Amino acid sequence: MKISFADTRPDGEFALVVPVAGKNGSELLHALGGEVEASFARQRFEGDAGNSAEHFHGGRRIVAVGTGDSISPADAAEKLGGAAVARLLISGETQAVIDLTGLGYDADAAAKVALATALRAWRFDVYRTKLKDKQKPTLGAVTIVGAGAGAADRYAARYAAVVEGVSLTRELVTEPANIIYPESFVARVKASVAGLGLEIEVLDEAAMTALGMGSLLGVSQGSVREAQILIMRWNGGTAGDAPVALLGKGVTFDTGGISIKPAAGMESMKWDMGGAGAVAGAMKAIAGRKAKANVVGICGLVENMPDGNAQRPGDVVTSMSGQTIEVINTDAEGRLVLCDVMTWCQANVKPKVMIDLATLTGAMVVSLGHEMAGMFANDDGLADQLLAAAKSSTDQLWRMPLGEAYDRLIDSPIADVKNVGPREGGSITAAQFLQRFVDDGVKWAHLDIAGMAWSDKPKPTYDRGATGYGVRLLDKFIEETAER
């Protein structure tokens, strides 16, 4: 999608997108005449945020998009850009003009219109060889008019790299597991971030064995695909300053192992690497915009399969930290991957803050549905910073509890800890498991994004499918905390 900014509408053929601020209406729409306004009224269009309707006037398609009359310009901007593209992407129109004249948007709000436009236009049609013409995207260019000074520069400097990061995450999450597995995940990310200045390191199974990562390797041992740990370093801050560490669960396919999942819906487990995908995308965004911060992204990548060499329920493994783990359920594998990644990170990176993202538990989806991810944190200040970043990035979070009573539920009778507790509070006991591997003095947060990596319904900035959740949240968190 080509996005540009202009002071006035260009010549030629294009669909005109007119923002309508709720029942307050639109001067631009009013200027088109009573016939146009009456047409939208007959469609019961009242300018609610994100709603749209259209009418042909003088041979031109006019698309009215509601911006509401009670939401912030930033929120309205994203709904405007997203709704316009959703309406026009396969409409037959090749160009569109979004006219912001008279809205009073500042440079950032106008740039967010462009951000939402680019995000909503993303599609993955690589394997669709027989698309009908009416199903193919036609919209290739959007011009944003009346944005005022600075909007183009703001988009280029702040949001264009975010679009690239979100696009990488969506691509990784969407690809099937025969295409994206641990080694190919690494190769795909390396190719995508080439030239951005990220330092890349990869640990293979031999290196992990030497380090004593028995927990992570236990998950991988049933697969013919070799496990990998991908480390990406961005040194954009003051030399020597402790970095922020972003950790991602990367189970490129999860059958559940010997504790095998039901067949129905198992194909969706290709996106059980959504946390690692988000970290990779966030690192691309951070490096792409040359963030003035030191950040390390680490992805623990495995495939969880049930062959004759797979670990069994009841096995005991020794993690890199030295803690022993009784594996009660092989389908609770993400925490077994992350705990060794956390230990390696703390020993080698020595972060000031450590945040992990994981599609970890179905229990989180039961708790919060598909509207927010759950956050667990051992530090109130860090929790507040993440909640603030969530609010301004649209990647929403809700803080969940931690506590000793929950922690006791994962005590094992034969090892230091077991990898699951009772059915109740499953997302909490999973977080308690991870907390046992956090060193004293390290500020840590765990984001359970199980309900957010994939969506079965469209939202303002994405269609059905991979959402790219986490990229904007992490990028905003870095901007608001590590760059100040």
Secondary structure, DSSP 8 states (H G I E B T S, - for coil): -EEEEESS--SS--EEEEEE-GGG--HHHHHT-HHHHHHHHHTT----TT-EEEEEETTEEEEEEE--SSS-HHHHHHHHHHHHHHHHTTSS--EEEEE-TTS---HHHHHHHHHHHHHHT----TT-----GGGS----EEEEES--TTHHHHIIIIIHHHHHHHHHHHHHHHS-TTT--HHHHHHHHHHHHTTS--EEEEE-HHHHHHHT-HHHHHHHTT-SS--EEEEEEEE-S-TT---EEEEEEEEEEE--TTS---STTGGGGGGTTHHHHHHHHHHHHHHHTT-SSEEEEEEEEEEE--STTS--TT-EEE-TTS-EEE-S-TT--HHHHHHHHHHHHHHHT--SEEEEEE---HHHHHHHTTT-EEEEES-HHHHHHHHHHHHHHS--EEE----HHHHGGG--SSSSEES---STTHHHHHHHHHHTT--TT-EEEEEE-TTTSEESS-BTTB-SEE--TTHHHHHHHIIIIIT-
